[in-house]
Amino acid sequence: MRRGTRSWFVESPILSCLRSQHVSDRLPITKVAVFRLEDKLFTQCYETIRLRHDFRNEERLKNFFPSKLKQILIQTLVMPYFDYCDVLYSDLSVELSLRLQRVHNACVRFIFNSRRYDHVSEYFLQLSWLRLRERRSVHSLCLLYQILNNSTPIYLVPRFTLLASHHNRDTRSQHNHVLSIPLHQTSLYSASFTIHTARSWNSLSQEIRSSRSLKSFKYTLLRNVFNEQN
């Protein structure tokens, strides 16, 4: 099978892990439909990433596309598939999370035309991108902020209660916006969206939790996450 052809790309380990039955079997049935990517993704990714292999041996065309254009292509054609319903992936195993991150790393290498085994940490800094795990965490916390402050979506509101609502008298948690963690006994429920996101919320500083708007909350949260990642 010729390297760089469509058939090689579809069956390559770069993206085949997202499509494999092995990955889907290890996810709950509610996530299989979300996690399975349509052929459209592979067509778009193939048409984008194939350029690197087509031009690799042509010195004159090696840098035909600037990094900025390739960044736009990845953000437009690939990143939406990473972000779609990513708040459901809070209980991903380390192995599956690593597989997703490898695909993300391949996208970053494509942008900078780097080799397969080059480190990508400095490239993430240049792009001001978060890794997928931190990206999912930010999306989950932004959703939780809307649940607590705007009651949106309404069907998720009963899942989260402030710790102060369990006490009749004024407590410090009432002003700190600390969430009550439901009692649980299984590790599966402990990794669920409700428990995992509530713990992440409580671990935030009071300044972030007390943000007056979603925009200011996201800004301070991203600044905090970037500082921790770097």
NUNUTI-374635 format. One record per residue: residue number from 0; y, x, z of N, C-alpha, C, O, CB in turn; chain. Coordinates in pm, whole numbers, plus 50000, padded with zeros to 5 digits. Atoms other than C-alpha are relative to their C-alpha. Glycine has a CB too. Example, Ala and Ser with C-alpha at 12.3 -4.5 7.8 and 13.67 -1.06 7.14 Angstrom:
2
(0,(49881,50089,50000),(49550,51230,50780),(50120,50090,50000),(50118,50194,50066),(50003,49901,50125),A)
(1,(49881,49918,49994),(49894,51367,50714),(50109,49923,50073),(50220,49974,50090),(50046,50041,49858),A)
***
This chain:
230
(0,(49880,50086,50000),(50000,50000,50000),(50124,50088,50000),(50141,50174,50087),(50001,49904,50124),A)
(1,(49884,49913,50016),(50327,50153,49886),(50103,49972,50110),(50139,49858,50136),(50062,49980,49862),A)
(2,(49901,50012,49894),(50575,50220,50166),(50134,49953,49943),(50181,50005,49842),(50017,50135,50073),A)
(3,(49872,50052,50043),(50896,50022,50132),(49989,49874,49917),(50090,49809,49889),(50072,50103,49922),A)
(4,(50017,50123,50075),(50745,49735,49932),(50002,49881,50095),(49995,49897,50217),(49870,50003,49919),A)
(5,(49994,50120,49917),(50762,49374,50053),(49872,49983,50081),(49878,49951,50200),(50023,49876,49912),A)
(6,(50126,50017,49929),(50392,49362,50141),(49987,50099,50115),(49932,50066,50220),(49883,50016,49904),A)
(7,(50003,49902,49891),(50426,49682,50345),(50090,49956,50114),(50054,49970,50231),(50042,50139,49950),A)
(8,(49905,50038,49897),(50730,49546,50529),(49946,49886,50086),(49956,49889,50208),(50133,49961,49938),A)
(9,(50049,50117,49927),(50569,49212,50623),(49889,50038,50095),(49878,49981,50204),(49952,49892,49903),A)
(10,(50112,49961,49917),(50260,49387,50762),(50028,50123,50085),(49939,50172,50154),(49880,50024,49914),A)
(11,(49966,49880,49923),(50443,49679,50919),(50014,49967,50147),(50043,49852,50181),(50128,50063,49949),A)
(12,(49989,50024,49855),(50446,49720,51300),(50141,49974,50047),(50161,49937,50163),(49945,50116,50075),A)
(13,(49862,50020,49957),(50826,49692,51303),(50024,49856,50039),(50086,49829,50142),(50097,50042,49890),A)
(14,(49976,50141,49971),(50825,49313,51287),(49873,49917,50010),(49881,49799,50044),(50089,49941,49896),A)
(15,(50123,50078,49997),(50460,49210,51272),(49966,49951,50140),(49896,49851,50155),(49886,50081,49945),A)
(16,(50028,50041,49862),(50446,49192,51653),(50063,49865,50031),(50011,49791,50114),(50051,50105,50098),A)
(17,(49936,50129,49975),(50686,48895,51643),(49924,49885,49936),(49935,49770,49979),(50142,50003,49948),A)
(18,(50068,50103,50076),(50464,48709,51401),(49853,49987,50039),(49788,49889,50002),(50011,50030,49852),A)
(19,(50142,49992,49973),(50123,48800,51540),(49953,49887,50089),(50027,49838,50175),(49966,50132,50063),A)
(20,(50060,50103,49916),(49891,48542,51692),(49980,50049,50141),(49980,49970,50235),(49868,49954,49941),A)
(21,(50021,49941,49867),(49833,48782,51982),(50119,49972,50091),(50103,49942,50209),(49977,50152,49989),A)
(22,(49879,50026,49921),(50194,48738,52096),(50009,49853,50034),(50041,49819,50148),(50126,50045,49924),A)
(23,(49985,50143,49977),(50190,48360,52056),(49899,49948,50102),(49930,49858,50180),(49984,49924,49869),A)
(24,(50102,50045,49907),(49867,48320,52252),(50037,50026,50143),(49986,49958,50232),(49869,50065,49969),A)
(25,(49966,49962,49865),(50025,48481,52557),(50124,49927,50051),(50168,49951,50163),(50022,50148,50007),A)
(26,(49882,50075,49960),(50323,48245,52565),(49963,49854,50019),(49873,49805,49951),(50112,50015,49897),A)
(27,(50024,50143,49985),(50330,47883,52689),(50024,49927,49869),(50097,49976,49782),(50089,49943,50109),A)
(28,(49993,50075,50125),(50299,47618,52421),(50142,49963,49964),(50175,49953,49846),(49915,49876,50008),A)
(29,(49862,50037,50026),(50665,47525,52460),(50078,50114,49937),(50182,50092,49875),(50068,49957,50127),A)
(30,(49930,49884,50053),(50764,47877,52358),(49945,50045,49865),(50010,50120,49792),(49994,50114,50099),A)
(31,(50061,49953,50124),(50527,47924,52067),(50084,49958,49882),(50107,50037,49790),(49857,49946,49987),A)
(32,(49921,50050,50111),(50737,47706,51839),(50131,50075,49987),(50182,50096,49877),(50026,49851,50016),A)
(33,(49875,49927,50001),(51049,47896,51938),(49978,50144,49959),(50058,50202,49885),(50067,49994,50136),A)
(34,(50022,49858,50017),(50895,48242,51928),(49951,50035,49860),(49974,50145,49812),(49902,50049,50102),A)
(35,(50048,49974,50135),(50730,48208,51588),(50118,50001,49903),(50193,49904,49895),(49896,49893,49957),A)
(36,(49888,49989,50094),(50975,48328,51327),(49956,49954,49861),(49844,49980,49818),(50052,50145,49994),A)
(37,(50030,50051,50133),(50991,48163,50988),(50001,50115,49898),(50051,50225,49923),(50102,49892,49961),A)
(38,(50004,49899,50106),(50929,48348,50664),(50139,50039,49955),(50160,50147,49900),(49920,49948,49881),A)
(39,(49864,49970,50041),(51300,48329,50603),(50053,50126,50068),(50125,50205,50008),(50091,49883,50031),A)
(40,(49957,49880,49927),(51358,48593,50872),(49947,50125,49932),(50020,50221,49912),(49954,49995,50146),A)
(41,(50060,49882,50061),(51115,48833,50708),(50059,50028,49862),(50073,50143,49821),(49848,49983,49990),A)
(42,(49937,49981,50131),(51271,48772,50367),(50136,50065,50014),(50170,50158,49941),(50013,49867,49928),A)
(43,(49867,49945,49980),(51619,48842,50499),(49994,50143,50051),(50066,50231,50003),(50079,49913,50096),A)
(44,(50013,49865,49946),(51514,49143,50704),(49949,50097,49894),(49994,50211,49885),(49907,50000,50123),A)
(45,(50055,49914,50105),(51314,49279,50413),(50107,50039,49900),(50119,50156,49863),(49884,49929,49928),A)
(46,(49897,49970,50097),(51603,49249,50171),(50106,50093,50057),(50169,50168,49983),(50065,49872,49951),A)
(47,(49900,49914,49937),(51827,49424,50424),(49947,50140,50026),(50006,50238,49983),(50048,49938,50131),A)
(48,(50053,49871,49957),(51607,49701,50564),(49934,50076,49883),(49923,50198,49887),(49900,49981,50113),A)
(49,(50062,49934,50115),(51436,49771,50230),(50097,50096,49933),(50054,50196,49874),(49951,49897,49899),A)
(50,(49900,49914,50063),(51761,49927,50108),(49989,50143,50051),(50011,50239,49978),(50141,49947,50025),A)
(51,(50010,49865,49943),(51706,50217,50343),(49889,50079,49934),(49905,50198,49908),(49976,49993,50151),A)
(52,(50112,49930,50063),(51369,50299,50185),(50027,50024,49851),(49986,50127,49797),(49870,49920,50019),A)
(53,(49972,49983,50142),(51492,50246,49830),(50095,50115,49974),(50084,50185,49873),(50057,49871,49942),A)
(54,(49897,49899,50021),(51785,50483,49874),(49971,50131,50076),(50050,50225,50068),(50133,49946,50042),A)
(55,(50026,49885,49915),(51620,50732,50106),(49990,50129,49921),(50039,50234,49964),(49874,49979,50080),A)
(56,(50022,49879,50079),(51524,50976,49832),(50112,50026,49900),(50107,50123,49825),(49869,49991,49927),A)
(57,(49887,49982,50090),(51848,50935,49641),(50118,50052,50081),(50182,49977,50154),(50037,49866,49926),A)
(58,(49894,49941,49921),(52100,51176,49786),(50136,49937,49969),(50221,49923,50057),(50006,50150,49976),A)
(59,(49872,50057,50040),(52382,51020,49590),(50024,49863,50062),(50138,49827,50091),(50009,49991,49849),A)
(60,(49990,50136,49948),(52308,50670,49726),(49959,49990,50147),(49943,49880,50200),(49915,49906,49917),A)
(61,(50051,50002,49863),(52199,50771,50075),(50091,49920,50093),(50043,49844,50177),(49983,50142,50053),A)
(62,(49904,50071,49915),(52515,50638,50238),(50079,49899,49918),(50200,49884,49933),(50096,50099,50068),A)
(63,(49935,50096,50089),(52586,50372,49980),(50069,49890,50079),(50182,49852,50047),(49898,49939,49903),A)
(64,(49941,50103,49916),(52647,50108,50246),(50054,50063,50128),(49982,50139,50193),(49897,49890,50033),A)
(65,(49946,49946,49874),(52877,50197,50536),(49934,49935,50120),(49877,49826,50111),(50153,49979,50006),A)
(66,(50063,50051,49878),(52756,50150,50890),(50058,49865,50041),(49986,49780,50094),(50017,50100,50114),A)
(67,(49937,50127,49961),(53005,49869,50946),(49940,49883,49924),(49917,49777,49982),(50151,50005,49975),A)
(68,(50061,50106,50080),(52857,49664,50662),(49858,49972,50047),(49818,49856,50057),(50001,50038,49851),A)
(69,(50136,50020,49952),(52503,49721,50787),(50000,49933,50137),(49910,49854,50167),(49926,50134,50007),A)
(70,(49988,50067,49871),(52615,49618,51135),(50023,49850,49982),(49966,49769,50054),(50113,50061,50082),A)
(71,(49974,50141,50028),(52749,49291,50992),(49874,49931,49951),(49847,49816,49988),(50112,49986,49896),A)
(72,(50124,50057,50051),(52421,49233,50808),(49902,49970,50114),(49840,49864,50118),(49935,50094,49898),A)
(73,(50092,50020,49888),(52217,49278,51126),(50049,49887,50091),(49970,49803,50134),(49985,50130,50081),A)
(74,(49946,50103,49913),(52450,49060,51333),(49990,49861,49937),(49975,49761,50007),(50145,50030,50033),A)
(75,(50003,50129,50069),(52445,48786,51069),(49860,49951,49973),(49831,49832,49989),(50076,50010,49871),A)
(76,(50133,50041,50045),(52082,48786,50956),(49891,50013,50104),(49791,49941,50098),(49963,50079,49881),A)
(77,(50110,49971,49907),(51879,48919,51248),(50029,49955,50142),(49945,49890,50205),(49971,50147,49999),A)
(78,(49971,50028,49860),(52055,48879,51582),(49988,49853,50038),(49946,49824,50150),(50137,50048,50033),A)
(79,(50019,50140,49961),(52060,48496,51572),(49857,49964,50037),(49834,49874,50118),(50045,49911,49890),A)
(80,(50138,50028,49967),(51682,48502,51583),(49963,50058,50137),(49877,50002,50205),(49907,50057,49892),A)
(81,(50020,49948,49865),(51687,48720,51894),(50062,49907,50104),(50007,49889,50212),(50058,50141,50013),A)
(82,(49925,50078,49903),(51939,48491,52062),(49951,49856,50013),(49976,49792,50115),(50145,49999,49962),A)
(83,(50038,50141,50000),(51784,48154,51975),(49904,49971,50115),(49792,50022,50119),(49936,49962,49866),A)
(84,(50081,50041,49885),(51652,48000,52299),(49950,50120,50081),(49843,50112,50142),(49881,49917,49953),A)
(85,(50047,49882,49928),(51630,48347,52454),(50000,49981,50151),(49940,50060,50223),(50085,50120,49964),A)
(86,(50002,50025,49856),(51696,48199,52800),(49861,49959,50047),(49832,49963,50167),(50101,49892,50038),A)
(87,(50136,50039,49965),(51334,48080,52789),(49909,50120,50022),(49797,50105,50070),(49941,49911,49892),A)
(88,(50085,49882,49994),(51205,48437,52782),(50010,50075,50132),(49982,50195,50138),(50035,50093,49887),A)
(89,(49984,49932,49872),(51271,48512,53148),(49867,50050,50056),(49865,50144,50136),(50066,49908,50100),A)
(90,(50130,49960,49947),(50897,48540,53216),(49921,50085,49901),(49798,50095,49912),(49920,49878,50037),A)
(91,(50070,49911,50093),(50816,48775,52929),(49938,50117,50075),(49999,50171,50168),(50096,50050,49890),A)
(92,(50063,49883,49940),(50573,49048,53024),(50073,50126,49954),(50150,50124,49859),(49851,50007,49964),A)
(93,(49937,49873,50036),(50682,49410,53010),(49960,50041,49859),(50042,50095,49784),(49961,50111,50100),A)
(94,(50049,49962,50132),(50469,49464,52701),(50072,49923,49889),(50116,49983,49791),(49850,49976,49991),A)
(95,(49934,50081,50102),(50619,49175,52504),(50149,50031,49993),(50208,50034,49885),(49978,49852,50028),A)
(96,(49858,49965,49998),(50971,49264,52614),(50023,50133,49928),(50122,50149,49857),(50051,50008,50145),A)
(97,(49988,49871,50066),(50914,49620,52495),(49985,49987,49848),(50053,50055,49773),(49895,50097,50054),A)
(98,(50018,50022,50144),(50791,49497,52156),(50126,49945,49936),(50166,49988,49828),(49882,49906,49976),A)
(99,(49875,50054,50053),(51104,49292,52106),(50109,50107,49994),(50185,50115,49898),(50047,49882,50086),A)
(100,(49897,49896,49995),(51322,49585,52210),(49978,50104,49890),(50075,50159,49837),(50001,50068,50136),A)
(101,(50027,49905,50108),(51150,49810,51957),(50054,49949,49868),(50106,50027,49787),(49851,50027,49988),A)
(102,(49943,50057,50121),(51250,49571,51681),(50152,50013,50002),(50214,50046,49901),(49959,49852,49985),A)
(103,(49854,49986,49984),(51606,49573,51814),(50042,50144,49975),(50143,50169,49909),(50044,49954,50141),A)
(104,(49971,49858,50022),(51601,49954,51820),(49993,50037,49851),(50072,50117,49802),(49904,50087,50081),A)
(105,(50014,49973,50144),(51484,49957,51457),(50124,49952,49926),(50167,50015,49829),(49875,49931,49944),A)
(106,(49878,50050,50063),(51788,49748,51364),(50115,50098,50022),(50195,50122,49932),(50037,49861,50056),A)
(107,(49893,49904,49970),(52018,49998,51536),(49982,50126,49917),(50080,50181,49867),(50001,50035,50151),A)
(108,(50025,49880,50082),(51852,50291,51356),(50035,49974,49854),(50083,50064,49785),(49852,50042,50012),A)
(109,(49964,50034,50137),(51900,50109,51027),(50151,50011,49979),(50197,50058,49876),(49952,49860,49965),A)
(110,(49854,49997,50011),(52273,50078,51094),(50050,50143,49986),(50140,50171,49906),(50065,49932,50122),A)
(111,(49952,49862,49998),(52314,50450,51161),(49916,50093,49912),(49939,50214,49909),(50000,50053,50142),A)
(112,(50080,49921,50093),(52054,50564,50908),(49930,50117,50070),(49920,50227,50016),(50087,50053,49887),A)
(113,(50067,49896,49922),(51870,50758,51176),(49849,49995,49979),(49797,49900,49920),(50034,49985,50148),A)
(114,(50144,49993,50016),(51508,50861,51189),(49929,49911,50100),(49989,49863,50196),(49952,50143,50015),A)
(115,(50076,50099,49924),(51233,50652,51342),(49994,50033,50149),(50000,49942,50232),(49861,49990,49946),A)
(116,(50020,49963,49861),(51195,50850,51664),(50128,50055,50065),(50122,50114,50173),(49890,50103,50010),A)
(117,(49872,49958,49940),(51562,50928,51726),(50035,49907,50116),(50007,49787,50111),(50114,50001,49895),A)
(118,(49955,50082,49888),(51704,50809,52056),(50118,49914,49957),(50201,49955,49876),(50040,50090,50121),A)
(119,(49899,50096,50045),(51928,50506,52023),(50101,49967,50110),(50187,49882,50088),(49933,49874,49953),A)
(120,(49909,50033,49890),(52112,50502,52358),(50146,50020,49962),(50231,49936,49991),(49967,50083,50123),A)
(121,(49861,49973,50038),(52425,50661,52216),(50047,49903,49892),(50166,49874,49883),(50014,50144,49951),A)
(122,(49962,50097,50104),(52417,50418,51923),(50038,49865,50062),(50129,49798,50015),(49886,49983,49899),A)
(123,(49964,50124,49931),(52419,50121,52160),(50140,50010,50060),(50214,49912,50062),(49897,49970,50111),A)
(124,(49866,49980,49946),(52728,50269,52322),(50106,49986,49891),(50210,49925,49912),(50011,50137,50067),A)
(125,(49903,50007,50110),(52902,50306,51988),(50018,49857,49951),(50128,49817,49913),(49956,50089,49885),A)
(126,(49993,50138,50047),(52820,49949,51892),(50050,49904,50108),(50087,49790,50078),(49864,49955,49951),A)
(127,(49969,50087,49885),(52900,49812,52240),(49903,49883,50004),(49942,49768,50026),(50146,49949,49992),A)
(128,(50106,50100,49997),(52570,49626,52225),(49921,50013,50129),(49904,50122,50183),(49907,50014,49877),A)
(129,(50093,50001,49888),(52350,49525,52513),(49857,50002,49947),(49830,49955,49836),(50023,49877,50090),A)
(130,(50141,50012,50034),(51977,49569,52504),(49956,49856,50023),(50024,49780,50092),(49914,50099,50084),A)
(131,(50040,50141,50001),(51780,49248,52468),(49981,49943,50140),(50012,49826,50163),(49874,49983,49921),A)
(132,(50022,50051,49865),(51688,49219,52834),(50133,49962,50065),(50145,49854,50123),(49926,50104,50085),A)
(133,(49868,50030,49944),(52051,49239,52947),(50069,49889,49922),(50144,49810,49979),(50087,50126,50001),A)
(134,(49941,50105,50083),(52154,49017,52658),(49947,49863,50043),(50023,49767,50053),(49970,50025,49851),A)
(135,(50059,50126,49953),(51912,48745,52772),(50055,49962,50137),(50079,49845,50164),(49847,50010,50005),A)
(136,(49947,50026,49867),(52039,48780,53127),(50142,49943,49994),(50175,49849,50067),(50000,50127,50084),A)
(137,(49862,50049,50015),(52401,48729,53019),(49999,49856,49949),(50075,49773,49999),(50080,50089,49903),A)
(138,(50007,50136,50053),(52310,48420,52817),(49952,49902,50106),(50002,49790,50113),(49908,49994,49878),A)
(139,(50051,50088,49894),(52114,48274,53109),(50107,49971,50105),(50123,49857,50149),(49877,50062,50066),A)
(140,(49897,50017,49898),(52397,48331,53356),(50118,49919,49947),(50178,49841,50022),(50049,50136,50049),A)
(141,(49893,50083,50058),(52656,48183,53119),(49958,49854,49994),(50039,49764,50018),(50037,50051,49859),A)
(142,(50050,50137,49999),(52438,47876,53083),(50003,49943,50141),(50040,49827,50160),(49857,49995,49944),A)
(143,(49998,50046,49862),(52405,47853,53461),(50143,49971,50046),(50166,49876,50121),(49936,50105,50092),A)
(144,(49860,50026,49965),(52783,47878,53499),(50043,49862,49950),(50110,49788,50021),(50092,50110,49942),A)
(145,(49966,50131,50055),(52821,47576,53271),(49929,49888,50076),(49985,49780,50094),(49964,49993,49852),A)
(146,(50074,50101,49924),(52555,47388,53468),(50070,49972,50133),(50084,49857,50173),(49855,50047,50026),A)
(147,(49940,50017,49867),(52729,47448,53801),(50143,49947,49994),(50186,49874,50083),(49999,50132,50073),A)
(148,(49858,50035,50005),(53087,47396,53686),(50032,49884,49907),(50129,49811,49929),(50080,50119,49958),A)
(149,(49972,50105,50097),(53067,47158,53392),(49890,49895,49992),(49900,49799,49916),(50022,50060,49864),A)
(150,(50114,50093,50001),(52735,46979,53463),(49945,49981,49859),(49914,49870,49817),(50041,49864,50058),A)
(151,(50050,50003,50137),(52620,47068,53114),(49896,50110,49981),(49924,50226,50009),(50115,50018,49899),A)
(152,(50050,50134,50030),(52345,47011,53017),(49961,49923,50126),(49921,49983,50226),(49880,50009,49906),A)
(153,(50014,50084,49882),(52303,46721,53256),(49858,50003,50057),(49840,49990,50178),(50039,49858,49968),A)
(154,(50139,50005,49954),(51921,46737,53273),(49960,50125,50079),(49855,50126,50143),(49907,49982,49882),A)
(155,(50031,49878,49923),(51932,47089,53424),(50076,50006,50132),(50049,50093,50215),(50032,50123,49917),A)
(156,(49918,49997,49879),(52184,47008,53698),(49916,49986,50127),(49941,50060,50223),(50103,49890,49995),A)
(157,(50078,50014,49875),(51924,46887,53957),(49918,50122,50038),(49871,50133,50151),(49908,49882,49988),A)
(158,(50082,49883,49971),(51741,47219,53930),(50071,50103,50088),(50007,50191,50146),(49957,50066,49871),A)
(159,(49924,49900,49927),(52021,47412,54101),(50088,49933,50104),(50163,49839,50072),(50085,50086,49904),A)
(160,(49917,50052,49892),(52184,47339,54436),(50059,50116,50079),(49995,50220,50098),(49917,49906,50094),A)
(161,(49935,49898,49918),(52431,47539,54641),(49938,50002,50139),(49898,49898,50193),(50152,49975,50008),A)
(162,(50057,49986,49867),(52305,47672,54970),(50081,49922,50102),(50025,49873,50200),(49994,50148,50040),A)
(163,(49914,50072,49905),(52602,47508,55146),(49968,49852,50006),(49997,49786,50105),(50145,50019,49962),A)
(164,(50031,50143,50001),(52477,47162,55044),(49889,49964,50096),(49867,49846,50123),(49963,49957,49861),A)
(165,(50107,50024,49903),(52188,47202,55291),(50053,50004,50143),(49977,49983,50237),(49887,50102,49983),A)
(166,(49942,49989,49866),(52427,47244,55585),(50114,49900,50013),(50189,49876,49918),(50050,50144,50028),A)
(167,(49896,50098,49974),(52658,46989,55742),(50134,50065,50032),(50239,50006,50006),(49959,49909,50113),A)
(168,(49876,49935,49961),(52914,47237,55868),(50039,50107,49899),(49959,50151,49816),(49988,50060,50139),A)
(169,(49945,49902,50093),(53133,47481,55685),(49931,50135,50018),(49921,50185,50130),(50152,50015,50018),A)
(170,(50067,49871,49996),(52951,47803,55598),(50061,50093,49898),(50135,50051,49809),(49848,49985,49975),A)
(171,(49947,49901,50094),(53033,48124,55416),(49946,49979,49861),(50016,50003,49763),(49967,50141,50047),A)
(172,(50061,50020,50131),(52793,48037,55135),(50070,49892,49919),(50063,49890,49796),(49854,49964,50015),A)
(173,(49928,50105,50071),(53005,47733,55053),(50110,50058,49913),(50137,50006,49804),(50059,49900,50100),A)
(174,(49891,49939,50074),(53287,47957,54937),(49951,50114,49909),(50022,50155,49817),(50106,50053,50097),A)
(175,(50055,49892,50081),(53062,48229,54790),(49918,49950,49881),(49875,50030,49798),(49915,50090,50085),A)
(176,(50076,50058,50110),(52883,47989,54553),(49859,50058,49992),(49810,50093,49885),(50073,50022,49867),A)
(177,(50137,49950,49994),(52541,48106,54666),(49903,49885,49976),(49920,49777,50033),(49971,50069,50137),A)
(178,(50097,50103,50034),(52247,47910,54525),(49882,50003,50095),(49844,50108,50146),(49953,50016,49856),A)
(179,(50122,50010,49921),(51950,47788,54721),(49880,50030,49911),(49870,49977,49800),(49987,49859,50065),A)
(180,(50122,49964,50075),(51618,47938,54604),(49888,49905,50042),(49849,49906,50159),(49959,50150,50024),A)
(181,(50109,50092,49964),(51345,47669,54591),(49877,50075,50049),(49847,50186,50004),(49963,49914,49880),A)
(182,(50124,49941,49950),(51027,47742,54782),(49897,50002,49888),(49883,49906,49813),(49946,49921,50123),A)
(183,(50103,49987,50103),(50750,47867,54557),(49894,50097,50049),(49919,50181,50136),(50062,50049,49865),A)
(184,(50113,49917,49958),(50412,48035,54592),(49936,50077,49887),(49861,50172,49911),(49897,49914,50066),A)
(185,(50064,49934,50114),(50311,48141,54243),(50097,50096,49932),(50218,50072,49929),(49949,49895,49900),A)
(186,(49918,49903,50073),(50436,48440,54047),(50050,49942,49868),(50154,49983,49817),(49921,50128,49974),A)
(187,(49959,50063,50125),(50452,48223,53735),(50130,49923,50018),(50221,49933,49936),(49889,49907,49947),A)
(188,(49877,50076,49973),(50712,47991,53888),(50112,50093,50044),(50230,50065,50020),(49975,49893,50107),A)
(189,(49898,49904,49957),(50891,48290,54039),(50071,50062,49881),(50188,50100,49891),(49936,50109,50086),A)
(190,(49941,49943,50121),(50951,48419,53686),(50061,49895,49910),(50107,49928,49800),(49896,50078,49924),A)
(191,(49947,50108,50082),(51067,48081,53557),(50152,50011,49989),(50216,50087,50061),(49960,49865,50057),A)
(192,(49855,49998,50021),(51419,48015,53435),(50075,49962,50127),(50176,50025,50160),(50039,49905,49886),A)
(193,(49930,50049,49881),(51516,47827,53752),(50010,50108,50107),(50119,50137,50156),(49931,49878,50057),A)
(194,(50002,49902,49891),(51412,48092,54004),(50064,50131,49957),(50146,50188,50029),(49856,50024,50047),A)
(195,(49950,49871,50047),(51488,48400,53798),(50152,49999,49983),(50220,50093,50023),(49934,50038,49868),A)
(196,(49855,50007,50023),(51837,48285,53699),(50076,49978,50130),(50185,50033,50147),(50032,49887,49902),A)
(197,(49934,50020,49871),(51923,48165,54050),(50010,50131,50078),(50112,50157,50141),(49923,49895,50083),A)
(198,(49995,49870,49933),(51834,48506,54191),(50103,50093,49934),(50177,50164,50002),(49861,50067,49999),A)
(199,(49902,49917,50070),(52037,48680,53923),(50142,49956,50033),(50231,50039,50047),(49977,49993,49848),A)
(200,(49869,50054,49964),(52329,48452,54006),(50042,50049,50139),(50155,50093,50158),(49999,49847,49996),A)
(201,(49968,49959,49863),(52311,48532,54378),(50026,50150,50011),(50094,50194,50103),(49887,49961,50093),A)
(202,(49979,49855,49996),(52303,48904,54300),(50136,50042,49945),(50177,50157,49962),(49890,50070,49922),A)
(203,(49867,49970,50053),(52641,48883,54127),(50101,50010,50114),(50079,49955,50222),(50043,49894,49899),A)
(204,(49894,49991,49901),(52955,48970,54314),(50073,49866,50012),(50068,49784,49921),(50099,50113,49964),A)
(205,(49926,50124,49978),(53167,48693,54459),(50111,49983,49897),(50142,49871,49857),(50059,49998,50142),A)
(206,(49893,50006,50100),(53444,48780,54214),(49952,49937,49870),(50022,49856,49810),(50055,50139,49973),A)
(207,(50053,50054,50125),(53221,48701,53917),(49961,49854,50017),(49992,49770,49932),(49878,50083,49952),A)
(208,(50044,50138,49978),(53070,48384,54066),(50118,49904,50014),(50105,49786,49982),(49912,49992,50124),A)
(209,(49884,50086,49976),(53416,48251,54151),(50095,49994,49882),(50208,49949,49897),(50075,50047,50122),A)
(210,(49914,50003,50118),(53555,48285,53799),(50044,49858,49970),(49968,49762,49989),(49927,50059,49877),A)
(211,(49942,50132,50021),(53781,47998,53702),(49965,49938,49866),(49980,49817,49848),(50148,50009,50013),A)
(212,(50036,50052,50131),(53665,47963,53344),(49879,50076,49946),(49846,50185,49992),(50119,50010,49901),A)
(213,(50115,49935,50062),(53365,48044,53130),(50040,50129,49931),(49965,50226,49933),(49933,49906,49901),A)
(214,(49952,49880,50069),(53570,48293,52932),(50019,50116,50096),(49975,50227,50067),(50130,49971,49927),A)
(215,(49980,49894,49902),(53674,48491,53240),(49868,50041,50064),(49848,50158,50095),(50099,49956,50108),A)
(216,(50132,49969,49944),(53320,48466,53381),(49923,50093,49906),(49866,50193,49951),(49919,49871,50024),A)
(217,(50074,49918,50096),(53167,48609,53064),(50062,50138,49987),(49990,50237,49973),(49996,49931,49863),A)
(218,(49932,49871,50012),(53429,48883,53042),(49964,50093,50116),(49925,50207,50095),(50151,49981,49993),A)
(219,(50031,49918,49882),(53376,49008,53399),(49851,50032,50008),(49813,50140,50052),(50046,49930,50129),A)
(220,(50144,49976,49998),(53000,48969,53367),(49961,50109,49901),(49885,50199,49935),(49924,49871,49967),A)
(221,(50031,49898,50100),(52982,49173,53046),(50051,50137,50044),(49982,50237,50025),(50061,49962,49866),A)
(222,(49947,49873,49951),(53202,49441,53196),(49909,50059,50107),(49885,50180,50108),(50142,49982,50055),A)
(223,(50090,49954,49895),(52971,49462,53496),(49866,50046,49943),(49813,50149,49985),(49977,49888,50102),A)
(224,(50130,49964,50060),(52654,49469,53284),(50010,50128,49919),(49920,50211,49924),(49948,49885,49911),A)
(225,(49981,49877,50078),(52792,49738,53052),(50012,50121,50092),(49960,50229,50061),(50126,49989,49911),A)
(226,(49989,49890,49905),(52883,49952,53352),(49864,50038,50057),(49836,50156,50077),(50095,49964,50112),A)
(227,(50134,49972,49946),(52530,49919,53489),(49910,50061,49895),(49831,50150,49925),(49936,49873,50055),A)
(228,(50085,49947,50106),(52366,49986,53152),(50036,50142,49964),(49950,50222,49928),(50010,49912,49877),A)
(229,(49956,49866,50039),(52575,50294,53088),(50003,50095,50118),(50038,50212,50103),(50137,49994,49936),A)
***
